[in-house]
């Protein structure tokens, strides 16, 4: 039997190697002692090799993980007193959305915002809440990407709205999830505000119809 316990518990490997056997006279010969030690050392070396492999894999994973996916809960609570509680404020240049709470606090979320020439500023309010929304490409997107279908069903991996959407008054824009996590934090959209799916789910549960929305440069 061989069992890897931990680097600081190598004595367990010796125990699992089995006891050193004596001959019928109760004497352990030099040859038997050498064989037992060789076996114990071999198993300790195997344990150390496994630990080194595990360490390399852990280090490699820590390098890859930030590239693979952003944190599930990217939001954070910050000090903020500029707007009334219950207000959504999007700072385009900062690529951050703030949802103001009571007590001088706000939740801050990373977002993807409009690319150059597609940004806007002003005030609006939430006039619709949708889970797993279908998406019909508007004219300006269809002009750039004529190959898109007329409607992409909700839940499709090709649907850029993600798991939820909060539409804004005026009908042009929405705050929504995404099917491209890597786009969050960039100037990437045609004017809509993109959030991680986990974050739009969180915000969706906090806001209601007529929640005020302020977009600044």
Backbone as a printed PyTorch tensor [residue, N CA C, xyz], in Angstrom:
tensor([[[  0.8460,  -1.1980,   0.0000],
         [  0.0000,   0.0000,   0.0000],
         [  0.8700,   1.2310,   0.0000]],

        [[  0.4640,   2.2560,  -0.7460],
         [  1.1760,   3.5330,  -0.7390],
         [  0.1640,   4.6400,  -0.5740]],

        [[  0.3970,   5.5310,   0.3860],
         [ -0.5220,   6.6190,   0.6470],
         [  0.2560,   7.9020,   0.8040]],

        [[ -0.1070,   8.9100,   0.0390],
         [  0.5250,  10.2230,   0.1380],
         [ -0.2400,  11.0440,   1.1600]],

        [[  0.4360,  11.4800,   2.2050],
         [ -0.2280,  12.2510,   3.2490],
         [  0.1320,  13.7190,   3.1070]],

        [[  1.3530,  14.0940,   3.4100],
         [  1.8030,  15.4660,   3.2210],
         [  3.3110,  15.4990,   3.3630]],

        [[  3.9060,  16.6080,   2.9370],
         [  5.3610,  16.7220,   2.9830],
         [  5.8890,  16.6300,   4.4120]],

        [[  5.1250,  17.1430,   5.3610],
         [  5.5760,  17.1460,   6.7510],
         [  5.1970,  15.8830,   7.4890]],

        [[  4.6550,  14.8890,   6.7840],
         [  4.2340,  13.6490,   7.4350],
         [  4.8580,  12.4620,   6.7330]],

        [[  6.1250,  12.5790,   6.3370],
         [  6.7770,  11.5090,   5.5940],
         [  6.8770,  10.2340,   6.4060]],

        [[  6.8790,  10.3490,   7.7600],
         [  6.9540,   9.1590,   8.5870],
         [  5.7920,   8.2240,   8.3280]],

        [[  4.6420,   8.7390,   7.8650],
         [  3.5010,   7.8940,   7.5490],
         [  3.8480,   6.9400,   6.4270]],

        [[  4.6770,   7.3810,   5.4790],
         [  5.0710,   6.5040,   4.3840],
         [  5.8890,   5.3300,   4.8950]],

        [[  6.7080,   5.5880,   5.8960],
         [  7.5100,   4.5030,   6.4620],
         [  6.6070,   3.4900,   7.1480]],

        [[  5.6000,   3.9880,   7.8490],
         [  4.6700,   3.0740,   8.5000],
         [  3.9250,   2.2400,   7.4710]],

        [[  3.5480,   2.8480,   6.3670],
         [  2.8080,   2.1320,   5.3480],
         [  3.6980,   1.1780,   4.5560]],

        [[  5.0080,   1.3050,   4.7020],
         [  5.9040,   0.3690,   4.0340],
         [  5.8820,  -0.9890,   4.7210]],

        [[  5.2970,  -1.0400,   5.9210],
         [  5.2560,  -2.2810,   6.6740],
         [  6.4140,  -2.3670,   7.6410]],

        [[  6.2930,  -3.1580,   8.7070],
         [  7.3600,  -3.2540,   9.7100],
         [  8.5730,  -3.9860,   9.1610]],

        [[  9.7480,  -3.6830,   9.7180],
         [ 10.9600,  -4.4000,   9.3530],
         [ 10.9060,  -5.7850,   9.9950]],

        [[ 11.1090,  -6.7920,   9.1780],
         [ 10.9800,  -8.1650,   9.6630],
         [ 12.3190,  -8.7020,  10.1740]],

        [[ 12.2780,  -9.4240,  11.3080],
         [ 13.4790, -10.0830,  11.8370],
         [ 13.4540, -11.5510,  11.4300]],

        [[ 14.5840, -12.2180,  11.5480],
         [ 14.6150, -13.6500,  11.2290],
         [ 14.1480, -14.4720,  12.4250]],

        [[ 14.2780, -15.8340,  12.3120],
         [ 13.7310, -16.6670,  13.3810],
         [ 14.4550, -16.4940,  14.7070]],

        [[ 15.6300, -15.8530,  14.6570],
         [ 16.3850, -15.6280,  15.8940],
         [ 16.1110, -14.2490,  16.4800]],

        [[ 15.1800, -13.5020,  15.8360],
         [ 14.8800, -12.1570,  16.3290],
         [ 15.9170, -11.1340,  15.9300]],

        [[ 16.7080, -11.4660,  14.9220],
         [ 17.7820, -10.5660,  14.5000],
         [ 17.4550, -10.0130,  13.1140]],

        [[ 17.6170,  -8.7090,  12.9530],
         [ 17.4540,  -8.0790,  11.6480],
         [ 18.8090,  -8.0460,  10.9690]],

        [[ 18.9020,  -8.6950,   9.8270],
         [ 20.1910,  -8.7370,   9.1460],
         [ 20.4630,  -7.4080,   8.4540]],

        [[ 21.7200,  -7.1270,   8.1710],
         [ 22.1060,  -5.9130,   7.4680],
         [ 21.4520,  -5.8670,   6.0940]],

        [[ 21.3900,  -7.0290,   5.4310],
         [ 20.7790,  -7.0870,   4.0960],
         [ 19.2900,  -6.7210,   4.1670]],

        [[ 18.5710,  -7.2730,   5.1690],
         [ 17.1410,  -6.9740,   5.3000],
         [ 16.9210,  -5.5050,   5.6410]],

        [[ 17.7890,  -4.9620,   6.5120],
         [ 17.6460,  -3.5480,   6.8770],
         [ 17.8710,  -2.6610,   5.6660]],

        [[ 18.8540,  -3.0370,   4.8360],
         [ 19.1300,  -2.2340,   3.6420],
         [ 17.9630,  -2.2890,   2.6710]],

        [[ 17.3690,  -3.4970,   2.4740],
         [ 16.2180,  -3.6160,   1.5780],
         [ 15.0380,  -2.7970,   2.0820]],

        [[ 14.8010,  -2.8450,   3.3890],
         [ 13.6760,  -2.1000,   3.9600],
         [ 13.8800,  -0.5940,   3.7780]],

        [[ 15.1230,  -0.1170,   4.0270],
         [ 15.4170,   1.3030,   3.8640],
         [ 15.2970,   1.7290,   2.3970]],

        [[ 15.7720,   0.8490,   1.4840],
         [ 15.6550,   1.1660,   0.0630],
         [ 14.1890,   1.3180,  -0.3410]],

        [[ 13.3370,   0.4210,   0.1690],
         [ 11.9200,   0.4910,  -0.1520],
         [ 11.2930,   1.7670,   0.4030]],

        [[ 11.6460,   2.0820,   1.6540],
         [ 11.0910,   3.2890,   2.2780],
         [ 11.5440,   4.5380,   1.5300]],

        [[ 12.8410,   4.5920,   1.1610],
         [ 13.3520,   5.7530,   0.4460],
         [ 12.6960,   5.8900,  -0.9230]],

        [[ 12.4690,   4.7600,  -1.5990],
         [ 11.8360,   4.7890,  -2.9090],
         [ 10.4400,   5.3790,  -2.8110]],

        [[  9.7100,   4.9870,  -1.7580],
         [  8.3480,   5.4940,  -1.6130],
         [  8.3400,   6.9640,  -1.2020]],

        [[  9.3010,   7.3730,  -0.4140],
         [  9.3910,   8.7870,  -0.0720],
         [  9.7140,   9.6220,  -1.3030]],

        [[ 10.5950,   9.1130,  -2.1690],
         [ 10.9390,   9.8390,  -3.3820],
         [  9.7230,   9.9620,  -4.3010]],

        [[  8.9100,   8.9110,  -4.3540],
         [  7.6970,   8.9810,  -5.1620],
         [  6.7360,  10.0290,  -4.6050]],

        [[  6.6490,  10.0750,  -3.2740],
         [  5.7670,  11.0680,  -2.6480],
         [  6.2370,  12.4770,  -2.9600]],

        [[  7.5430,  12.7240,  -2.8530],
         [  8.0760,  14.0550,  -3.1470],
         [  7.8630,  14.4370,  -4.6060]],

        [[  8.0020,  13.4540,  -5.5070],
         [  7.7950,  13.7320,  -6.9220],
         [  6.3510,  14.1390,  -7.1800]],

        [[  5.4160,  13.4200,  -6.5320],
         [  4.0030,  13.7670,  -6.6990],
         [  3.7130,  15.1610,  -6.1680]],

        [[  4.3150,  15.5010,  -5.0320],
         [  4.1090,  16.8300,  -4.4660],
         [  4.6620,  17.9140,  -5.3830]],

        [[  5.8310,  17.6550,  -6.0020],
         [  6.3990,  18.6410,  -6.9230],
         [  5.4960,  18.8360,  -8.1290]],

        [[  4.9370,  17.7360,  -8.6550],
         [  4.0250,  17.8360,  -9.8010],
         [  2.7920,  18.6320,  -9.4150]],

        [[  2.2580,  18.3520,  -8.2170],
         [  1.0680,  19.0740,  -7.7570],
         [  1.3600,  20.5620,  -7.6150]],

        [[  2.5640,  20.8900,  -7.1150],
         [  2.9310,  22.2910,  -6.9470],
         [  3.0370,  23.0210,  -8.2750]],

        [[  3.6390,  22.3530,  -9.2720],
         [  3.7570,  22.9620, -10.5980],
         [  2.3800,  23.1740, -11.1990]],

        [[  1.4930,  22.1700, -11.0430],
         [  0.1450,  22.3020, -11.5960],
         [ -0.6140,  23.4440, -10.9430]],

        [[ -0.4750,  23.5890,  -9.6110],
         [ -1.1590,  24.6720,  -8.9040],
         [ -0.6640,  26.0340,  -9.3690]],

        [[  0.6600,  26.1590,  -9.5520],
         [  1.2170,  27.4370, -10.0060],
         [  0.7550,  27.7580, -11.4220]],

        [[  0.7340,  26.7120, -12.2710],
         [  0.2870,  26.9130, -13.6500],
         [ -1.1790,  27.3330, -13.6920]],

        [[ -1.9990,  26.7090, -12.8280],
         [ -3.4250,  27.0430, -12.7890],
         [ -3.6440,  28.4680, -12.3250]],

        [[ -2.8180,  28.9290, -11.3710],
         [ -2.9960,  30.2860, -10.8520],
         [ -2.6780,  31.3320, -11.9100]],

        [[ -1.8060,  30.9750, -12.8750],
         [ -1.5060,  31.8960, -13.9670],
         [ -2.6330,  31.9050, -14.9810]],

        [[ -3.1890,  30.7210, -15.2610],
         [ -4.2200,  30.6290, -16.2790],
         [ -5.5680,  31.1350, -15.8150]],

        [[ -5.8930,  30.9540, -14.5360],
         [ -7.2540,  31.2220, -14.0850],
         [ -7.7120,  32.6550, -14.3140]],

        [[ -6.8770,  33.6870, -14.1170],
         [ -7.3720,  35.0350, -14.3940],
         [ -7.7100,  35.2440, -15.8610]],

        [[ -7.0250,  34.4830, -16.7550],
         [ -7.2930,  34.6340, -18.1730],
         [ -8.5460,  33.8760, -18.5740]],

        [[ -8.8330,  32.7960, -17.8620],
         [ -9.9480,  31.9420, -18.2360],
         [-11.2860,  32.5750, -17.9000]],

        [[-11.3870,  33.1920, -16.7380],
         [-12.6710,  33.7550, -16.3220],
         [-12.4580,  34.7520, -15.2060]],

        [[-13.2690,  35.7510, -15.2240],
         [-13.2300,  36.7410, -14.1520],
         [-14.0050,  36.2180, -12.9540]],

        [[-13.8180,  36.8590, -11.7850],
         [-14.5200,  36.3830, -10.5920],
         [-16.0270,  36.3730, -10.7790]],

        [[-16.6610,  35.4090, -10.1300],
         [-18.1070,  35.2930, -10.2490],
         [-18.8260,  36.4890,  -9.6590]],

        [[-18.3160,  37.0190,  -8.5700],
         [-18.9280,  38.1890,  -7.9340],
         [-17.9360,  39.3390,  -8.0070]],

        [[-17.9140,  40.0320,  -9.1440],
         [-16.9440,  41.1060,  -9.3430],
         [-17.3560,  42.3890,  -8.6450]],

        [[-18.6040,  42.4650,  -8.1740],
         [-19.0820,  43.6820,  -7.5250],
         [-18.3730,  43.8860,  -6.1900]],

        [[-18.3420,  45.1450,  -5.7520],
         [-17.7600,  45.4920,  -4.4680],
         [-18.5240,  46.6630,  -3.8790]],

        [[-18.4880,  46.7850,  -2.5570],
         [-19.1580,  47.8800,  -1.8680],
         [-18.1620,  49.0030,  -1.6320]],

        [[-18.5490,  50.2410,  -1.9950],
         [-17.6510,  51.3820,  -1.8790],
         [-18.3950,  52.5470,  -1.2300]],

        [[-17.6250,  53.5370,  -0.7680],
         [-18.2050,  54.7750,  -0.2470],
         [-18.7170,  55.6140,  -1.4160]],

        [[-19.9590,  56.0980,  -1.3250],
         [-20.5160,  56.9140,  -2.4080],
         [-21.7370,  57.6590,  -1.8950]],

        [[-21.7510,  58.9710,  -2.1320],
         [-22.8530,  59.8020,  -1.6190],
         [-23.3910,  60.7890,  -2.6590]],

        [[-23.0020,  60.6490,  -3.9220],
         [-23.3510,  61.6460,  -4.9310],
         [-24.8000,  61.5760,  -5.3940]],

        [[-25.4340,  60.4180,  -5.2530],
         [-26.7910,  60.2410,  -5.7560],
         [-27.6730,  59.6030,  -4.6830]],

        [[-28.9740,  59.6910,  -4.8950],
         [-29.9240,  59.1410,  -3.9350],
         [-29.8960,  57.6140,  -3.9660]],

        [[-30.1540,  56.9730,  -2.8380],
         [-30.2490,  55.5110,  -2.8150],
         [-31.2720,  55.0170,  -3.8400]],

        [[-30.9360,  53.9040,  -4.4910],
         [-31.8180,  53.3580,  -5.5110],
         [-31.5400,  53.8540,  -6.9080]],

        [[-30.4710,  54.6550,  -7.0760],
         [-30.1080,  55.1940,  -8.3900],
         [-28.9920,  54.3550,  -9.0090]],

        [[-29.0960,  54.0820, -10.3130],
         [-28.0190,  53.4500, -11.0740],
         [-27.2460,  54.5440, -11.7880]],

        [[-25.9210,  54.5340, -11.6130],
         [-25.0660,  55.5160, -12.2790],
         [-23.9700,  54.7610, -13.0260]],

        [[-23.7990,  55.0750, -14.3090],
         [-22.7750,  54.4350, -15.1340],
         [-21.7570,  55.4850, -15.5280]],

        [[-20.5060,  55.2830, -15.1170],
         [-19.4010,  56.1610, -15.5090],
         [-18.6970,  55.5010, -16.6930]],

        [[-18.9430,  56.0250, -17.8870],
         [-18.4530,  55.3870, -19.1050],
         [-16.9330,  55.2720, -19.1310]],

        [[-16.2300,  56.3630, -18.8310],
         [-14.7660,  56.3310, -18.9120],
         [-14.1660,  55.3680, -17.8890]],

        [[-14.8630,  55.1880, -16.7960],
         [-14.3780,  54.2950, -15.7290],
         [-14.7550,  52.8460, -15.9960]],

        [[-15.7260,  52.6290, -16.8940],
         [-16.2910,  51.2970, -17.1590],
         [-16.7670,  50.6410, -15.8670]],

        [[-17.5560,  51.4200, -15.1280],
         [-18.1190,  50.9400, -13.8660],
         [-19.5710,  51.3990, -13.7440]],

        [[-20.3900,  50.5420, -13.1620],
         [-21.7790,  50.8590, -12.8410],
         [-21.9120,  50.8820, -11.3300]],

        [[-22.5660,  51.9200, -10.8100],
         [-22.7990,  52.0570,  -9.3700],
         [-24.2950,  51.9470,  -9.0920]],

        [[-24.6160,  51.1530,  -8.1030],
         [-25.9940,  51.1320,  -7.6130],
         [-25.9640,  51.6610,  -6.1890]],

        [[-26.5960,  52.8200,  -5.9940],
         [-26.4870,  53.5290,  -4.7210],
         [-27.3890,  52.9030,  -3.6570]],

        [[-26.7810,  52.7030,  -2.4900],
         [-27.4630,  52.1580,  -1.3280],
         [-27.6460,  53.2580,  -0.2930]],

        [[-28.3110,  52.9410,   0.7810],
         [-28.4120,  53.8880,   1.8950],
         [-27.1220,  53.8540,   2.7110]],

        [[-26.9710,  54.8430,   3.5840],
         [-25.8010,  54.8710,   4.4540],
         [-24.5100,  55.2810,   3.7930]],

        [[-24.5900,  55.9940,   2.6620],
         [-23.3760,  56.4710,   2.0080],
         [-22.5740,  55.3840,   1.3180]],

        [[-23.2370,  54.3200,   0.8810],
         [-22.5600,  53.2070,   0.2150],
         [-23.1420,  53.0020,  -1.1810]],

        [[-22.3800,  52.3030,  -2.0060],
         [-22.8670,  51.9000,  -3.3260],
         [-22.2100,  50.5850,  -3.7120]],

        [[-22.9140,  49.8110,  -4.5080],
         [-22.3240,  48.6200,  -5.1140],
         [-21.6990,  49.0360,  -6.4410]],

        [[-20.4650,  48.6320,  -6.6550],
         [-19.7590,  48.9820,  -7.8920],
         [-19.5070,  47.7100,  -8.6980]],

        [[-19.9100,  47.7400,  -9.9520],
         [-19.7720,  46.5890, -10.8460],
         [-18.9110,  46.9800, -12.0560]],

        [[-18.0280,  46.1150, -12.5120],
         [-17.3450,  46.3650, -13.7930],
         [-18.3120,  46.1200, -14.9430]],

        [[-18.2290,  46.9310, -15.9820],
         [-19.1390,  46.7900, -17.1270],
         [-18.3820,  47.0080, -18.4310]],

        [[-18.9840,  46.5410, -19.5140],
         [-18.5410,  46.9000, -20.8440],
         [-19.4370,  48.0210, -21.3480]],

        [[-18.8680,  49.0010, -21.9960],
         [-19.6320,  50.1830, -22.4290],
         [-19.4740,  50.3880, -23.9340]],

        [[-20.0890,  51.4600, -24.4370],
         [-20.0710,  51.7320, -25.8670],
         [-18.6710,  51.9820, -26.4090]],

        [[-18.4350,  51.4700, -27.5940],
         [-17.1690,  51.7350, -28.2760],
         [-17.1530,  53.1810, -28.7900]],

        [[-16.0440,  53.6040, -29.3380],
         [-15.9290,  54.9670, -29.8570],
         [-17.0160,  55.2260, -30.8940]],

        [[-17.7190,  56.3380, -30.7390],
         [-18.7950,  56.6900, -31.6530],
         [-20.1400,  56.1120, -31.2750]],

        [[-20.1710,  55.2280, -30.2790],
         [-21.4250,  54.5960, -29.8550],
         [-21.7650,  54.9230, -28.4010]],

        [[-21.0180,  55.8170, -27.7920],
         [-21.2730,  56.1650, -26.3990],
         [-22.3410,  57.2510, -26.3010]],

        [[-22.9720,  57.3310, -25.1520],
         [-24.0070,  58.3320, -24.9330],
         [-24.0190,  58.6960, -23.4550]],

        [[-24.6630,  59.7930, -23.1460],
         [-24.8130,  60.2070, -21.7510],
         [-26.1880,  60.8300, -21.5870]],

        [[-26.6760,  60.8200, -20.3530],
         [-27.9920,  61.3760, -20.0830],
         [-28.6780,  60.6150, -18.9780]],

        [[-29.9660,  60.8470, -18.8260],
         [-30.7490,  60.1840, -17.7900],
         [-31.8420,  59.3470, -18.4250]],

        [[-32.1950,  58.2950, -17.7390],
         [-33.2300,  57.3930, -18.2240],
         [-33.8300,  56.6870, -17.0090]],

        [[-34.6140,  55.6410, -17.2600],
         [-35.1230,  54.8140, -16.1650],
         [-35.4270,  53.4270, -16.7160]],

        [[-35.4970,  52.4740, -15.8300],
         [-35.7680,  51.0970, -16.2370],
         [-37.2460,  50.9510, -16.5720]],

        [[-37.5060,  50.4810, -17.7880],
         [-38.9070,  50.2880, -18.1840],
         [-39.2290,  48.8370, -18.5310]],

        [[-38.2590,  47.9450, -18.3440],
         [-38.5210,  46.5340, -18.6000],
         [-37.5090,  45.6410, -17.9060]],

        [[-37.9630,  44.4660, -17.4490],
         [-37.0830,  43.4760, -16.8100],
         [-37.3570,  42.1250, -17.4700]],

        [[-36.2800,  41.5050, -17.9940],
         [-36.4510,  40.2670, -18.7530],
         [-35.3910,  39.2460, -18.3490]],

        [[-35.8330,  38.0170, -18.1250],
         [-34.9260,  36.9100, -17.8730],
         [-34.7610,  36.0920, -19.1510]],

        [[-33.5140,  35.7280, -19.4400],
         [-33.1910,  34.9520, -20.6460],
         [-33.8980,  35.5160, -21.8790]],

        [[-33.6650,  36.8020, -22.1690],
         [-34.4120,  37.4420, -23.2690],
         [-33.9410,  36.9910, -24.6450]],

        [[-34.8830,  36.8990, -25.5680],
         [-34.5100,  36.7560, -26.9810],
         [-33.9610,  38.0960, -27.4600]],

        [[-33.2230,  38.0790, -28.5740],
         [-32.6020,  39.3130, -29.0600],
         [-32.7960,  39.4440, -30.5590]],

        [[-33.2630,  40.6090, -30.9580],
         [-33.3840,  40.9350, -32.3790],
         [-32.3940,  42.0620, -32.6850]],

        [[-31.4110,  41.8370, -33.5440],
         [-30.3890,  42.8560, -33.8040],
         [-30.9940,  44.1410, -34.3570]],

        [[-30.6750,  45.2900, -33.7730],
         [-31.1720,  46.5620, -34.3230],
         [-30.4920,  46.8820, -35.6590]],

        [[-31.0010,  47.9100, -36.3130],
         [-30.5730,  48.2240, -37.6700],
         [-29.0750,  48.4800, -37.8010]],

        [[-28.4980,  49.2450, -36.8450],
         [-27.0750,  49.5800, -37.0060],
         [-26.1900,  48.3460, -36.8660]],

        [[-26.5850,  47.3970, -36.0100],
         [-25.8100,  46.1630, -35.8840],
         [-26.0260,  45.2820, -37.1090]],

        [[-27.2630,  45.2160, -37.5810],
         [-27.5400,  44.4000, -38.7650],
         [-26.8060,  44.9360, -39.9940]],

        [[-26.6240,  46.2480, -40.0330],
         [-25.8930,  46.8420, -41.1540],
         [-24.4280,  46.3940, -41.1320]],

        [[-23.8480,  46.3100, -39.9380],
         [-22.4520,  45.8830, -39.8240],
         [-22.2990,  44.3680, -39.9130]],

        [[-23.3490,  43.6310, -39.4920],
         [-23.2770,  42.1710, -39.4470],
         [-24.5280,  41.5860, -40.0980]],

        [[-24.6250,  41.6800, -41.4110],
         [-25.8480,  41.2440, -42.1070],
         [-26.1110,  39.7460, -41.9930]],

        [[-25.1050,  38.9830, -41.5840],
         [-25.2860,  37.5320, -41.4870],
         [-26.0760,  37.1160, -40.2500]],

        [[-26.3370,  38.0460, -39.3340],
         [-27.0640,  37.6990, -38.1150],
         [-28.5120,  37.3270, -38.4400]],

        [[-29.0700,  36.3580, -37.7100],
         [-30.4880,  36.0090, -37.9140],
         [-31.3900,  37.1150, -37.3880]],

        [[-32.6600,  37.0600, -37.7690],
         [-33.6140,  38.0870, -37.3480],
         [-33.8270,  38.0590, -35.8380]],

        [[-33.8150,  36.8640, -35.2600],
         [-34.0090,  36.7080, -33.8130],
         [-33.0850,  35.6090, -33.3160]],

        [[-32.4130,  35.8750, -32.1820],
         [-31.6110,  34.8550, -31.5090],
         [-32.3370,  34.5040, -30.2100]],

        [[-32.7380,  33.2510, -30.0380],
         [-33.5480,  32.8840, -28.8750],
         [-32.8040,  33.1040, -27.5600]],

        [[-33.5760,  33.3440, -26.5080],
         [-32.9950,  33.4420, -25.1810],
         [-32.3680,  32.1240, -24.7770]],

        [[-31.2310,  32.1900, -24.0940],
         [-30.5280,  30.9830, -23.6770],
         [-29.5440,  30.4570, -24.6870]],

        [[-29.5970,  30.9690, -25.9250],
         [-28.6440,  30.5220, -26.9470],
         [-27.2490,  31.0540, -26.6150]],

        [[-26.2010,  30.2580, -26.8190],
         [-24.8350,  30.7580, -26.5830],
         [-24.4560,  31.9000, -27.5150]],

        [[-25.2250,  32.0960, -28.5910],
         [-24.9690,  33.1900, -29.5230],
         [-25.7100,  34.4720, -29.1410]],

        [[-26.5120,  34.4110, -28.0920],
         [-27.3150,  35.5690, -27.6750],
         [-26.4780,  36.5010, -26.8120]],

        [[-26.2240,  37.7420, -27.2560],
         [-25.3470,  38.6450, -26.5010],
         [-25.9960,  39.2540, -25.2630]],

        [[-27.2850,  38.9890, -25.0380],
         [-27.9670,  39.5820, -23.8890],
         [-27.6810,  38.8370, -22.5900]],

        [[-27.1700,  37.6390, -22.6770],
         [-26.8820,  36.8820, -21.4660],
         [-28.1490,  36.4220, -20.7630]],

        [[-28.0720,  36.3340, -19.4400],
         [-29.1530,  35.7100, -18.6750],
         [-30.2850,  36.6660, -18.3320]],

        [[-30.0730,  37.9740, -18.4280],
         [-31.1080,  38.9330, -18.0380],
         [-30.8370,  40.2810, -18.6870]],

        [[-31.8910,  41.0920, -18.7660],
         [-31.7510,  42.4380, -19.3360],
         [-32.6940,  43.3920, -18.6210]],

        [[-32.2030,  44.6120, -18.4240],
         [-32.9960,  45.7260, -17.9070],
         [-33.0500,  46.7600, -19.0210]],

        [[-34.1960,  46.9100, -19.6720],
         [-34.2950,  47.8580, -20.7690],
         [-34.5040,  49.2690, -20.2260]],

        [[-34.0040,  50.2370, -20.9690],
         [-34.0790,  51.6370, -20.5670],
         [-35.1100,  52.3730, -21.4120]],

        [[-35.7120,  53.3770, -20.8140],
         [-36.7210,  54.1660, -21.5270],
         [-36.1170,  54.7650, -22.7980]],

        [[-36.8920,  54.8100, -23.8370],
         [-36.4020,  55.2890, -25.1210],
         [-36.2690,  54.1670, -26.1170]],

        [[-36.0860,  52.9270, -25.6060],
         [-36.1180,  51.7510, -26.4660],
         [-34.8290,  51.3620, -27.1390]],

        [[-33.7720,  52.1730, -27.0370],
         [-32.5410,  51.8480, -27.7580],
         [-31.5780,  50.9710, -26.9800]],

        [[-31.4770,  51.1830, -25.6840],
         [-30.4040,  50.5900, -24.9140],
         [-30.9270,  49.7470, -23.7520]],

        [[-30.0260,  48.8990, -23.2400],
         [-30.3450,  48.0530, -22.0950],
         [-29.0780,  47.8140, -21.2800]],

        [[-29.2770,  47.4850, -20.0400],
         [-28.2230,  46.9340, -19.1870],
         [-28.4600,  45.4360, -19.1730]],

        [[-27.4760,  44.6570, -19.5900],
         [-27.7410,  43.2210, -19.7570],
         [-26.5050,  42.3900, -19.4590]],

        [[-26.7100,  41.0680, -19.4650],
         [-25.5930,  40.1370, -19.2930],
         [-24.7830,  40.0270, -20.5700]],

        [[-24.0360,  38.9480, -20.7000],
         [-23.1870,  38.8090, -21.8880],
         [-22.8800,  37.3500, -22.1610]],

        [[-22.5690,  37.0450, -23.4020],
         [-22.0330,  35.7370, -23.7640],
         [-20.5290,  35.8390, -24.0450]],

        [[-19.9550,  37.0050, -23.7280],
         [-18.5120,  37.2220, -23.9240],
         [-17.9320,  37.8560, -22.6550]],

        [[-17.5960,  37.0210, -21.7060],
         [-17.1020,  37.5120, -20.4160],
         [-15.8640,  38.3940, -20.5720]],

        [[-15.0420,  38.0780, -21.5800],
         [-13.7860,  38.8140, -21.7410],
         [-14.0140,  40.2610, -22.1620]],

        [[-15.2420,  40.6010, -22.5940],
         [-15.5090,  41.9660, -23.0370],
         [-15.8050,  42.9250, -21.8860]],

        [[-16.0590,  42.3950, -20.7000],
         [-16.3740,  43.2550, -19.5570],
         [-15.1390,  44.0760, -19.1810]],

        [[-15.3500,  45.3810, -19.0180],
         [-14.2370,  46.2670, -18.7110],
         [-13.6940,  46.9830, -19.9370]],

        [[-14.3160,  46.7510, -21.0940],
         [-13.8260,  47.3750, -22.3210],
         [-14.8520,  48.2980, -22.9690]],

        [[-14.4020,  48.9780, -24.0210],
         [-15.2780,  49.8080, -24.8510],
         [-15.6930,  48.9360, -26.0280]],

        [[-16.8230,  48.2700, -25.9080],
         [-17.0760,  47.1280, -26.7760],
         [-18.4470,  47.1070, -27.4460]],

        [[-19.4200,  47.8600, -26.9490],
         [-20.7980,  47.6720, -27.3880],
         [-21.2490,  48.7620, -28.3610]],

        [[-22.5000,  48.6400, -28.7910],
         [-23.1390,  49.6540, -29.6250],
         [-23.9200,  50.6680, -28.7700]],

        [[-23.6520,  50.6990, -27.4970],
         [-24.2970,  51.6460, -26.5970],
         [-24.9140,  51.0100, -25.3680]],

        [[-25.1610,  49.7080, -25.4390],
         [-25.6940,  49.0150, -24.2640],
         [-24.6010,  48.8330, -23.2130]],

        [[-25.0380,  48.5100, -22.0060],
         [-24.1260,  48.2950, -20.8860],
         [-24.0860,  46.7990, -20.5830]],

        [[-22.9130,  46.1950, -20.7050],
         [-22.7630,  44.7540, -20.4750],
         [-22.2530,  44.4960, -19.0580]],

        [[-22.7750,  43.4250, -18.4560],
         [-22.3270,  43.0080, -17.1370],
         [-22.0580,  41.4990, -17.1590]],

        [[-21.2340,  41.0360, -16.2050],
         [-21.1370,  39.5970, -16.0020],
         [-22.5350,  39.0610, -15.7080]],

        [[-22.8190,  37.8520, -16.1490],
         [-24.1320,  37.2770, -15.9010],
         [-24.4480,  37.2020, -14.4070]],

        [[-23.4340,  36.9130, -13.5900],
         [-23.6580,  36.8620, -12.1460],
         [-24.0350,  38.2350, -11.5970]],

        [[-23.4570,  39.2720, -12.1770],
         [-23.7130,  40.6280, -11.6770],
         [-25.0580,  41.1720, -12.1560]],

        [[-25.4400,  40.9010, -13.4020],
         [-26.7560,  41.3720, -13.8430],
         [-27.8540,  40.6350, -13.0780]],

        [[-27.6050,  39.3860, -12.7160],
         [-28.5720,  38.6500, -11.8920],
         [-28.7210,  39.3100, -10.5330]],

        [[-27.6080,  39.7340,  -9.9650],
         [-27.6450,  40.4140,  -8.6710],
         [-28.3810,  41.7510,  -8.7770]],

        [[-28.0260,  42.5570,  -9.7880],
         [-28.6580,  43.8630,  -9.9560],
         [-30.1470,  43.7160, -10.2850]],

        [[-30.4870,  42.7330, -11.1020],
         [-31.8800,  42.4830, -11.4880],
         [-32.7590,  42.2950, -10.2460]],

        [[-32.2250,  41.6000,  -9.2490],
         [-32.9920,  41.3520,  -8.0370],
         [-33.1150,  42.5560,  -7.1230]],

        [[-32.2960,  43.5730,  -7.3470],
         [-32.2940,  44.7490,  -6.4720],
         [-33.1650,  45.8920,  -6.9940]],

        [[-33.3590,  45.9570,  -8.2990],
         [-34.0200,  47.1290,  -8.8810],
         [-35.4320,  46.7850,  -9.3390]],

        [[-36.2030,  47.8220,  -9.6280],
         [-37.5700,  47.6350, -10.0920],
         [-37.8380,  48.5920, -11.2530]],

        [[-39.0140,  48.5110, -11.8020],
         [-39.4200,  49.4560, -12.8370],
         [-39.2910,  50.8910, -12.3120]],

        [[-38.9240,  51.7740, -13.2100],
         [-38.7810,  53.2180, -12.9280],
         [-37.5510,  53.5560, -12.0850]],

        [[-36.6610,  52.5860, -11.8590],
         [-35.3850,  52.9190, -11.2110],
         [-34.6350,  53.9280, -12.0800]],

        [[-34.2150,  55.0510, -11.5250],
         [-33.5010,  56.0530, -12.3410],
         [-32.1160,  55.5760, -12.7420]],

        [[-31.7340,  55.9360, -13.9580],
         [-30.4260,  55.5540, -14.5090],
         [-29.7580,  56.8220, -15.0350]],

        [[-28.5170,  57.0390, -14.6110],
         [-27.7320,  58.1960, -15.0610],
         [-26.4800,  57.6680, -15.7520]],

        [[-26.2230,  58.1260, -16.9610],
         [-25.0140,  57.7360, -17.7060],
         [-24.1560,  58.9730, -17.9100]],

        [[-22.9190,  58.9110, -17.4290],
         [-21.9940,  60.0450, -17.5680],
         [-20.7970,  59.6170, -18.4280]],

        [[-20.1010,  60.6420, -18.9280],
         [-18.8970,  60.3560, -19.6970],
         [-17.7510,  59.9250, -18.7920]]])
